[in-house]
Structures are given as C-alpha cells and as structure tokens.
Amino acid sequence: MSRFSDLVGIGLAGGQGVRARPLTLKAPGYLRSKAAMSFLGRRLIRWVMQILTAEGMKDFYIVAHGKENRYQIKVMIGYGEEFGVNVMYSPVKYDVLTTGSADSTLRMLEYWDLTGPCLVFPTDSVIDFDLEPMYRDHLESGAAVTVAAMTRAPIQVAEKYGVMLTNPDGRILEFAEKPTMAELREYFAVHDESEFDRLPLLTNAGFYLIDAKALREVAGIAEVASLRRSRLDFGKDLLPWLVGNGYRVHAHTVRRIGDLGNVEDFLETMVDALHGNFESITRLLGPPFDPDRRVWIAPESLSMRDALTGKTLTEKLGEGLVTIGPATRIGRYCEIGPGVVITESNLDDDVEVREGAYISRSQIRDGAIVGPSSILRSAVVGSMSEIRSDPTKPTVIEGDVALGDEVIVYAGVHLSGEIAVYPRLKIPAGINVPPGAELTDADDVLRYL
C-alpha cells in the first residue's frame, strides 16, 4: 500500500497563461494550457504527475477550465493509466461558476465527497520536496492548511512575492502582499544591512496540504459564501481569511519551487534544474552523458552528422569542434554544426544548430533551426521557428526574448529585452523593436520598421 494511500491530489489547471505568452500560444488567438508548456523535453503536467507519483500518491483530481485546457491535459495524462494512478476531472458544468482557485477546490471537495487530507498543487510549477515530512507536520499541527513555503532573500521578494510571517512553530500569523524593501525593513526592524540581506523570508509556493473536512465546514460560513460569489483565491482570499479568523494555517519550508509563469522565471528554473538544484527533476532526467558537466545528449543526436563536415556529434566532441555544457540537455535527432557553443540550455528533439552558433541559457523547441553565427542568450525559441543568420550579418536574440512557434527571424536582426513575438510572424532585417514590446501581428512588425 502507498505511504500516502489516504492523500489525494487536486491539480489546479484553470489559468489562461496570459503572463507566459507566447509560450502558451499554439497559434495566434489559440492558447496552449500552461500545463502543456514544454519544460526539459516534457510537458509540465507530466513533470508534476511524475514527481508526485514518485512520492507515492495514487489518486488525482484535475480542476480544468474550458475545452482546450481540459482536453489538452486529457491528451497528455488521460485518466492516469500510463502513470499507474487514477485521474479524474472537474465537471464541465462548473466551468462557468468558478471564481478562483480556492472556490474551484471547495467545489471539488463537495462534488467528490472528499473528507481526508488533500494536496492542492499548481500545474504550471515544479517543486523539489519530500512529501513525507510535510505530511507529518500537517497532521501533527492539526492545521486546516499547510502551505509549502520557499525561503528567499529580501531582494528577491520585494514587490514581487507575498511574504508569510510566522511564529517559531511555523503557524502563519500574517500575510504581507508584495511588500517593498522599506516595508520589510520596518516590519523586521533590522538595522544592520548585511543582517537584513540574509533574512530568510517565507514565500507561498502554491502547494497546499489541506484538511478537506475542515474546509468544507468553512465553505458553509456565510462570509466565505459571500466571498465566493465574487472571488475566492487561495493566496489572496481564503488563506488570509482563515488566519484572520483563528484557523490554524502553517508554513512548511520546501527545498525549491520553480515558477514557470513568465519567460524570466521559466529560464531561471530551467537553468537551476540543469545544474542539479531540483533533486526531484534530476532523478527523473536519467543518467547524464557527461556527469561532471551535467550534460544530457540523446544517443540519436550523438550519431547525427552535420551537413557541413559530415562528422557525427560524437566525433566533433572528441576533436573539440563543438562545446556543449555545462548544464545542457539535447534531445533526439538534433544536428549540431562545427564551432557551435551550447551552455546552460535545453534543446528539444529535431533541432538544427548550424556552424558557429552560440546558445546560452536558452530553450529551443522541437524542429527549430538556429542559423550560422547567430547568438542566443536568455531566449526561448518556439517549435519550428527559424533563426536566419550568417557571419556577415549575425542575428542576436537576448535578454528574455521569447519567440512563438513557427516564427522566422531574418539575418541581422537584433532583439533584446523581454520582447514577445507571437506565432507565425516574420521579423525582417532593419527592424528596431524596443525592450518589453509585444509583436502580436503583422501590423506590430510594420510599426517598428
């Protein structure tokens, strides 16, 4: 019997992935579920399911929203047969009623008549933790909710994350929503700057162990019912309400959480995982090709010959004609030309990288072509996109730029600074796109020529 035979999972997959565009766009106007985003060669929902099933969980309920969201997830995980678990889905009739993550969860508890402990988890994040100690702490504390917490420094938290303030035994006393540095200094009254910089602040990782029976009772309270009519999210609404009304809500520190909701966080989490900072992901990646440099290369790519030299990747590595690593994963049937440097990056299957290209801290999706002498730094390149380039007009893409699927970038283009390019657009030479711009259609492209 599973160590957690009485613990069920409730996966929240109702978001629309707006912050992560164009990573969540399959085509103009056609959203990909955040759970369906590709991360290190697998869809996010599959990573989450494999991490949790490895911890011993067997029964899952997925809260989906809308036809595309629901059926994209069903295609990827079905009813759990591949994982040896049971997966059920929220009824379609609830889609129009939901007012937030906590509201959706309360509906699932009632609909499926759940009364025991449940792990509520997002499907657009990856977590590195051991479930057993968190589960034990939850039961021993008698908390209505135990929140998985990640420790961050003040500079990482200020104006970006909410902070949970606790007493010594982990009980949450207060929530501070995205405090400024000045507010943090005032609250903690730390005057030594070096001491302040090292403060271990607890942020909400979005994973919750809940007492289903207790929360079903809370759902019947008039004030909570009133909140549900407009909005009831976990972090913004339900947890502060529980704390403010005397319910036990505890924080349990986990090793690491990877938020993949925007391009910067996606790339940071990817690089962290490739460096081995997520034990849960390292276990599932399998044995590396080069353990010392943490390099994974599929055998099919090692035997691929490039069109210029006719040599296999294995031969080029042996002769020092290419540099791969550290912290790099290359999928199957990728063609790597001579003079290529790839570091802290992930290439999915069927990618072609031509001679002299440089790729750092980047994600390259299936079927993409990276042209000769191009430079990619902190970039996401969508499936079947093409980066055209040549030594006299090298293309440069850097600074958290994301290209959607089937984008063509012409030789000599320079894109820098959190630019989002939507699927199937063509980016011509001579364009001057300001940092932070979104190119959603051909008219946007023309605007910057």
Secondary structure as a PSIPRED ss2 file (coil, helix, strand):
# PSIPRED VFORMAT (PSIPRED V4.0)

   1 M C   1.000  0.000  0.000
   2 S C   1.000  0.000  0.000
   3 R C   1.000  0.000  0.000
   4 F C   1.000  0.000  0.000
   5 S C   1.000  0.000  0.000
   6 D C   1.000  0.000  0.000
   7 L C   1.000  0.000  0.000
   8 V E   0.000  0.000  1.000
   9 G E   0.000  0.000  1.000
  10 I E   0.000  0.000  1.000
  11 G E   0.000  0.000  1.000
  12 L E   0.000  0.000  1.000
  13 A E   0.000  0.000  1.000
  14 G C   1.000  0.000  0.000
  15 G C   1.000  0.000  0.000
  16 Q C   1.000  0.000  0.000
  17 G C   1.000  0.000  0.000
  18 V C   1.000  0.000  0.000
  19 R C   1.000  0.000  0.000
  20 A C   1.000  0.000  0.000
  21 R C   1.000  0.000  0.000
  22 P C   1.000  0.000  0.000
  23 L C   1.000  0.000  0.000
  24 T C   1.000  0.000  0.000
  25 L E   0.000  0.000  1.000
  26 K E   0.000  0.000  1.000
  27 A E   0.000  0.000  1.000
  28 P C   1.000  0.000  0.000
  29 G C   1.000  0.000  0.000
  30 Y E   0.000  0.000  1.000
  31 L E   0.000  0.000  1.000
  32 R C   1.000  0.000  0.000
  33 S C   1.000  0.000  0.000
  34 K H   0.000  1.000  0.000
  35 A H   0.000  1.000  0.000
  36 A H   0.000  1.000  0.000
  37 M C   1.000  0.000  0.000
  38 S E   0.000  0.000  1.000
  39 F E   0.000  0.000  1.000
  40 L C   1.000  0.000  0.000
  41 G C   1.000  0.000  0.000
  42 R E   0.000  0.000  1.000
  43 R E   0.000  0.000  1.000
  44 L H   0.000  1.000  0.000
  45 I H   0.000  1.000  0.000
  46 R H   0.000  1.000  0.000
  47 W H   0.000  1.000  0.000
  48 V H   0.000  1.000  0.000
  49 M H   0.000  1.000  0.000
  50 Q H   0.000  1.000  0.000
  51 I H   0.000  1.000  0.000
  52 L H   0.000  1.000  0.000
  53 T H   0.000  1.000  0.000
  54 A H   0.000  1.000  0.000
  55 E C   1.000  0.000  0.000
  56 G C   1.000  0.000  0.000
  57 M C   1.000  0.000  0.000
  58 K C   1.000  0.000  0.000
  59 D E   0.000  0.000  1.000
  60 F E   0.000  0.000  1.000
  61 Y E   0.000  0.000  1.000
  62 I E   0.000  0.000  1.000
  63 V E   0.000  0.000  1.000
  64 A E   0.000  0.000  1.000
  65 H C   1.000  0.000  0.000
  66 G C   1.000  0.000  0.000
  67 K H   0.000  1.000  0.000
  68 E H   0.000  1.000  0.000
  69 N H   0.000  1.000  0.000
  70 R H   0.000  1.000  0.000
  71 Y H   0.000  1.000  0.000
  72 Q H   0.000  1.000  0.000
  73 I H   0.000  1.000  0.000
  74 K H   0.000  1.000  0.000
  75 V H   0.000  1.000  0.000
  76 M H   0.000  1.000  0.000
  77 I H   0.000  1.000  0.000
  78 G C   1.000  0.000  0.000
  79 Y C   1.000  0.000  0.000
  80 G C   1.000  0.000  0.000
  81 E H   0.000  1.000  0.000
  82 E H   0.000  1.000  0.000
  83 F H   0.000  1.000  0.000
  84 G C   1.000  0.000  0.000
  85 V C   1.000  0.000  0.000
  86 N E   0.000  0.000  1.000
  87 V E   0.000  0.000  1.000
  88 M E   0.000  0.000  1.000
  89 Y E   0.000  0.000  1.000
  90 S C   1.000  0.000  0.000
  91 P C   1.000  0.000  0.000
  92 V H   0.000  1.000  0.000
  93 K H   0.000  1.000  0.000
  94 Y H   0.000  1.000  0.000
  95 D C   1.000  0.000  0.000
  96 V C   1.000  0.000  0.000
  97 L C   1.000  0.000  0.000
  98 T C   1.000  0.000  0.000
  99 T C   1.000  0.000  0.000
 100 G C   1.000  0.000  0.000
 101 S H   0.000  1.000  0.000
 102 A H   0.000  1.000  0.000
 103 D H   0.000  1.000  0.000
 104 S H   0.000  1.000  0.000
 105 T H   0.000  1.000  0.000
 106 L H   0.000  1.000  0.000
 107 R H   0.000  1.000  0.000
 108 M H   0.000  1.000  0.000
 109 L H   0.000  1.000  0.000
 110 E H   0.000  1.000  0.000
 111 Y H   0.000  1.000  0.000
 112 W C   1.000  0.000  0.000
 113 D C   1.000  0.000  0.000
 114 L C   1.000  0.000  0.000
 115 T C   1.000  0.000  0.000
 116 G C   1.000  0.000  0.000
 117 P E   0.000  0.000  1.000
 118 C E   0.000  0.000  1.000
 119 L E   0.000  0.000  1.000
 120 V E   0.000  0.000  1.000
 121 F E   0.000  0.000  1.000
 122 P E   0.000  0.000  1.000
 123 T C   1.000  0.000  0.000
 124 D C   1.000  0.000  0.000
 125 S E   0.000  0.000  1.000
 126 V E   0.000  0.000  1.000
 127 I E   0.000  0.000  1.000
 128 D E   0.000  0.000  1.000
 129 F C   1.000  0.000  0.000
 130 D C   1.000  0.000  0.000
 131 L H   0.000  1.000  0.000
 132 E H   0.000  1.000  0.000
 133 P H   0.000  1.000  0.000
 134 M H   0.000  1.000  0.000
 135 Y H   0.000  1.000  0.000
 136 R H   0.000  1.000  0.000
 137 D H   0.000  1.000  0.000
 138 H H   0.000  1.000  0.000
 139 L H   0.000  1.000  0.000
 140 E H   0.000  1.000  0.000
 141 S H   0.000  1.000  0.000
 142 G C   1.000  0.000  0.000
 143 A C   1.000  0.000  0.000
 144 A C   1.000  0.000  0.000
 145 V E   0.000  0.000  1.000
 146 T E   0.000  0.000  1.000
 147 V E   0.000  0.000  1.000
 148 A E   0.000  0.000  1.000
 149 A E   0.000  0.000  1.000
 150 M E   0.000  0.000  1.000
 151 T E   0.000  0.000  1.000
 152 R E   0.000  0.000  1.000
 153 A C   1.000  0.000  0.000
 154 P H   0.000  1.000  0.000
 155 I H   0.000  1.000  0.000
 156 Q H   0.000  1.000  0.000
 157 V H   0.000  1.000  0.000
 158 A C   1.000  0.000  0.000
 159 E C   1.000  0.000  0.000
 160 K C   1.000  0.000  0.000
 161 Y C   1.000  0.000  0.000
 162 G C   1.000  0.000  0.000
 163 V E   0.000  0.000  1.000
 164 M E   0.000  0.000  1.000
 165 L E   0.000  0.000  1.000
 166 T E   0.000  0.000  1.000
 167 N C   1.000  0.000  0.000
 168 P C   1.000  0.000  0.000
 169 D C   1.000  0.000  0.000
 170 G C   1.000  0.000  0.000
 171 R E   0.000  0.000  1.000
 172 I E   0.000  0.000  1.000
 173 L E   0.000  0.000  1.000
 174 E E   0.000  0.000  1.000
 175 F E   0.000  0.000  1.000
 176 A E   0.000  0.000  1.000
 177 E C   1.000  0.000  0.000
 178 K C   1.000  0.000  0.000
 179 P C   1.000  0.000  0.000
 180 T C   1.000  0.000  0.000
 181 M H   0.000  1.000  0.000
 182 A H   0.000  1.000  0.000
 183 E H   0.000  1.000  0.000
 184 L H   0.000  1.000  0.000
 185 R H   0.000  1.000  0.000
 186 E H   0.000  1.000  0.000
 187 Y H   0.000  1.000  0.000
 188 F H   0.000  1.000  0.000
 189 A C   1.000  0.000  0.000
 190 V C   1.000  0.000  0.000
 191 H C   1.000  0.000  0.000
 192 D C   1.000  0.000  0.000
 193 E H   0.000  1.000  0.000
 194 S H   0.000  1.000  0.000
 195 E H   0.000  1.000  0.000
 196 F H   0.000  1.000  0.000
 197 D H   0.000  1.000  0.000
 198 R C   1.000  0.000  0.000
 199 L C   1.000  0.000  0.000
 200 P C   1.000  0.000  0.000
 201 L E   0.000  0.000  1.000
 202 L E   0.000  0.000  1.000
 203 T E   0.000  0.000  1.000
 204 N E   0.000  0.000  1.000
 205 A E   0.000  0.000  1.000
 206 G E   0.000  0.000  1.000
 207 F E   0.000  0.000  1.000
 208 Y E   0.000  0.000  1.000
 209 L E   0.000  0.000  1.000
 210 I E   0.000  0.000  1.000
 211 D E   0.000  0.000  1.000
 212 A H   0.000  1.000  0.000
 213 K H   0.000  1.000  0.000
 214 A H   0.000  1.000  0.000
 215 L H   0.000  1.000  0.000
 216 R H   0.000  1.000  0.000
 217 E H   0.000  1.000  0.000
 218 V H   0.000  1.000  0.000
 219 A H   0.000  1.000  0.000
 220 G C   1.000  0.000  0.000
 221 I C   1.000  0.000  0.000
 222 A H   0.000  1.000  0.000
 223 E H   0.000  1.000  0.000
 224 V H   0.000  1.000  0.000
 225 A H   0.000  1.000  0.000
 226 S H   0.000  1.000  0.000
 227 L H   0.000  1.000  0.000
 228 R H   0.000  1.000  0.000
 229 R C   1.000  0.000  0.000
 230 S C   1.000  0.000  0.000
 231 R C   1.000  0.000  0.000
 232 L C   1.000  0.000  0.000
 233 D C   1.000  0.000  0.000
 234 F H   0.000  1.000  0.000
 235 G H   0.000  1.000  0.000
 236 K H   0.000  1.000  0.000
 237 D H   0.000  1.000  0.000
 238 L H   0.000  1.000  0.000
 239 L H   0.000  1.000  0.000
 240 P H   0.000  1.000  0.000
 241 W H   0.000  1.000  0.000
 242 L H   0.000  1.000  0.000
 243 V H   0.000  1.000  0.000
 244 G H   0.000  1.000  0.000
 245 N C   1.000  0.000  0.000
 246 G C   1.000  0.000  0.000
 247 Y C   1.000  0.000  0.000
 248 R C   1.000  0.000  0.000
 249 V E   0.000  0.000  1.000
 250 H E   0.000  0.000  1.000
 251 A E   0.000  0.000  1.000
 252 H E   0.000  0.000  1.000
 253 T E   0.000  0.000  1.000
 254 V C   1.000  0.000  0.000
 255 R C   1.000  0.000  0.000
 256 R E   0.000  0.000  1.000
 257 I E   0.000  0.000  1.000
 258 G E   0.000  0.000  1.000
 259 D E   0.000  0.000  1.000
 260 L C   1.000  0.000  0.000
 261 G C   1.000  0.000  0.000
 262 N C   1.000  0.000  0.000
 263 V H   0.000  1.000  0.000
 264 E H   0.000  1.000  0.000
 265 D H   0.000  1.000  0.000
 266 F H   0.000  1.000  0.000
 267 L H   0.000  1.000  0.000
 268 E H   0.000  1.000  0.000
 269 T H   0.000  1.000  0.000
 270 M H   0.000  1.000  0.000
 271 V H   0.000  1.000  0.000
 272 D H   0.000  1.000  0.000
 273 A H   0.000  1.000  0.000
 274 L H   0.000  1.000  0.000
 275 H C   1.000  0.000  0.000
 276 G C   1.000  0.000  0.000
 277 N C   1.000  0.000  0.000
 278 F C   1.000  0.000  0.000
 279 E H   0.000  1.000  0.000
 280 S H   0.000  1.000  0.000
 281 I H   0.000  1.000  0.000
 282 T H   0.000  1.000  0.000
 283 R H   0.000  1.000  0.000
 284 L H   0.000  1.000  0.000
 285 L H   0.000  1.000  0.000
 286 G C   1.000  0.000  0.000
 287 P C   1.000  0.000  0.000
 288 P C   1.000  0.000  0.000
 289 F C   1.000  0.000  0.000
 290 D E   0.000  0.000  1.000
 291 P C   1.000  0.000  0.000
 292 D C   1.000  0.000  0.000
 293 R C   1.000  0.000  0.000
 294 R C   1.000  0.000  0.000
 295 V E   0.000  0.000  1.000
 296 W E   0.000  0.000  1.000
 297 I E   0.000  0.000  1.000
 298 A C   1.000  0.000  0.000
 299 P H   0.000  1.000  0.000
 300 E H   0.000  1.000  0.000
 301 S H   0.000  1.000  0.000
 302 L H   0.000  1.000  0.000
 303 S C   1.000  0.000  0.000
 304 M C   1.000  0.000  0.000
 305 R E   0.000  0.000  1.000
 306 D C   1.000  0.000  0.000
 307 A C   1.000  0.000  0.000
 308 L C   1.000  0.000  0.000
 309 T C   1.000  0.000  0.000
 310 G C   1.000  0.000  0.000
 311 K C   1.000  0.000  0.000
 312 T E   0.000  0.000  1.000
 313 L H   0.000  1.000  0.000
 314 T H   0.000  1.000  0.000
 315 E H   0.000  1.000  0.000
 316 K H   0.000  1.000  0.000
 317 L H   0.000  1.000  0.000
 318 G H   0.000  1.000  0.000
 319 E C   1.000  0.000  0.000
 320 G C   1.000  0.000  0.000
 321 L C   1.000  0.000  0.000
 322 V C   1.000  0.000  0.000
 323 T E   0.000  0.000  1.000
 324 I E   0.000  0.000  1.000
 325 G C   1.000  0.000  0.000
 326 P C   1.000  0.000  0.000
 327 A C   1.000  0.000  0.000
 328 T E   0.000  0.000  1.000
 329 R E   0.000  0.000  1.000
 330 I E   0.000  0.000  1.000
 331 G C   1.000  0.000  0.000
 332 R C   1.000  0.000  0.000
 333 Y C   1.000  0.000  0.000
 334 C C   1.000  0.000  0.000
 335 E E   0.000  0.000  1.000
 336 I E   0.000  0.000  1.000
 337 G C   1.000  0.000  0.000
 338 P C   1.000  0.000  0.000
 339 G C   1.000  0.000  0.000
 340 V C   1.000  0.000  0.000
 341 V E   0.000  0.000  1.000
 342 I E   0.000  0.000  1.000
 343 T E   0.000  0.000  1.000
 344 E C   1.000  0.000  0.000
 345 S C   1.000  0.000  0.000
 346 N E   0.000  0.000  1.000
 347 L E   0.000  0.000  1.000
 348 D C   1.000  0.000  0.000
 349 D C   1.000  0.000  0.000
 350 D C   1.000  0.000  0.000
 351 V C   1.000  0.000  0.000
 352 E E   0.000  0.000  1.000
 353 V E   0.000  0.000  1.000
 354 R C   1.000  0.000  0.000
 355 E C   1.000  0.000  0.000
 356 G C   1.000  0.000  0.000
 357 A C   1.000  0.000  0.000
 358 Y E   0.000  0.000  1.000
 359 I E   0.000  0.000  1.000
 360 S E   0.000  0.000  1.000
 361 R C   1.000  0.000  0.000
 362 S C   1.000  0.000  0.000
 363 Q E   0.000  0.000  1.000
 364 I E   0.000  0.000  1.000
 365 R C   1.000  0.000  0.000
 366 D C   1.000  0.000  0.000
 367 G C   1.000  0.000  0.000
 368 A C   1.000  0.000  0.000
 369 I E   0.000  0.000  1.000
 370 V E   0.000  0.000  1.000
 371 G C   1.000  0.000  0.000
 372 P C   1.000  0.000  0.000
 373 S C   1.000  0.000  0.000
 374 S C   1.000  0.000  0.000
 375 I E   0.000  0.000  1.000
 376 L E   0.000  0.000  1.000
 377 R E   0.000  0.000  1.000
 378 S E   0.000  0.000  1.000
 379 A E   0.000  0.000  1.000
 380 V E   0.000  0.000  1.000
 381 V E   0.000  0.000  1.000
 382 G C   1.000  0.000  0.000
 383 S C   1.000  0.000  0.000
 384 M C   1.000  0.000  0.000
 385 S C   1.000  0.000  0.000
 386 E E   0.000  0.000  1.000
 387 I E   0.000  0.000  1.000
 388 R C   1.000  0.000  0.000
 389 S C   1.000  0.000  0.000
 390 D E   0.000  0.000  1.000
 391 P C   1.000  0.000  0.000
 392 T C   1.000  0.000  0.000
 393 K E   0.000  0.000  1.000
 394 P C   1.000  0.000  0.000
 395 T C   1.000  0.000  0.000
 396 V E   0.000  0.000  1.000
 397 I E   0.000  0.000  1.000
 398 E E   0.000  0.000  1.000
 399 G E   0.000  0.000  1.000
 400 D E   0.000  0.000  1.000
 401 V E   0.000  0.000  1.000
 402 A E   0.000  0.000  1.000
 403 L E   0.000  0.000  1.000
 404 G C   1.000  0.000  0.000
 405 D C   1.000  0.000  0.000
 406 E C   1.000  0.000  0.000
 407 V C   1.000  0.000  0.000
 408 I E   0.000  0.000  1.000
 409 V E   0.000  0.000  1.000
 410 Y C   1.000  0.000  0.000
 411 A C   1.000  0.000  0.000
 412 G C   1.000  0.000  0.000
 413 V C   1.000  0.000  0.000
 414 H E   0.000  0.000  1.000
 415 L E   0.000  0.000  1.000
 416 S E   0.000  0.000  1.000
 417 G C   1.000  0.000  0.000
 418 E C   1.000  0.000  0.000
 419 I C   1.000  0.000  0.000
 420 A E   0.000  0.000  1.000
 421 V E   0.000  0.000  1.000
 422 Y C   1.000  0.000  0.000
 423 P C   1.000  0.000  0.000
 424 R C   1.000  0.000  0.000
 425 L C   1.000  0.000  0.000
 426 K E   0.000  0.000  1.000
 427 I E   0.000  0.000  1.000
 428 P C   1.000  0.000  0.000
 429 A C   1.000  0.000  0.000
 430 G C   1.000  0.000  0.000
 431 I C   1.000  0.000  0.000
 432 N C   1.000  0.000  0.000
 433 V C   1.000  0.000  0.000
 434 P C   1.000  0.000  0.000
 435 P C   1.000  0.000  0.000
 436 G C   1.000  0.000  0.000
 437 A C   1.000  0.000  0.000
 438 E E   0.000  0.000  1.000
 439 L E   0.000  0.000  1.000
 440 T C   1.000  0.000  0.000
 441 D C   1.000  0.000  0.000
 442 A H   0.000  1.000  0.000
 443 D H   0.000  1.000  0.000
 444 D H   0.000  1.000  0.000
 445 V H   0.000  1.000  0.000
 446 L H   0.000  1.000  0.000
 447 R H   0.000  1.000  0.000
 448 Y C   1.000  0.000  0.000
 449 L C   1.000  0.000  0.000
